[in-house]
Amino acid sequence: MAGRRLGTFELSAELRAQRDRGPNAVGLGPDVKRDRLAARLHLRLPVGAHVALLAQGGWQRLTDDGGGQGFTHHIVSLGLQLRP
């Protein structure tokens, strides 16, 4: 994870990689082979003393040797942060 302030913007990025290899957790079937890769980007813009605009984007891919268990998905979210 890395973060930086660019003027009034606060920007952070995250990259995750995970690899699972080994026996199946339930003890049935073949060994598990699973890879996950994920990236996220966060942006925060303060617009007042107690208010900020937030934006987030993300991508994730899972590959699994089990039948039909792999996926790829994207997410985008926008929000408003209120502080007391």
Secondary structure, DSSP 8 states (H G I E B T S, - for coil): -EEEEETTEEEEEEEEEEEEEES-TTS-SS-EEEEEEEEEEEEEEE-SSSEEEEEEEEEEEEEESSTT--EEEEEEEEEEEE--
